[in-house]
Amino acid sequence: MTPTPITEDDIARLVPLFYERVRADPVLGPIFEAAIEDWDHHLRKLEAFWSSVMLTSGRYKGQPMVAHLRHADHMGRANFERWLGLWKTVTEEVLPPAAANAFQLRADRIAESLQLGLQFQRQRDHAA
């Protein structure tokens, strides 16, 4: 069985729908609304990010860790789990199972990496 191909169109459908759900979420919505000034720009950046992650397109030019460090107070395990739960739901709605699973696995790894980076930064801040 060959893996389901992932396309730019998949990403263009997934990202806006997912963040529509994030914005409507009673916990995550207020956090993201306070953090994002220009949603159109942010969504384009996130589409470029996922294109780079899933398709190795090189479209994303940014530093996700730096961006997330600014909001570290809101980035506890419970919020990551909530974000990942929504991601799982939306990927399963929008994508074929194999593609949804691929996006979910990548999101899990990225979340783990961000959490470790934030934890390291907090330890550095407390030691200073």
Order of alpha helices (4+ residues) and beta strands (2+ residues): alpha-alpha-alpha-alpha-alpha-alpha
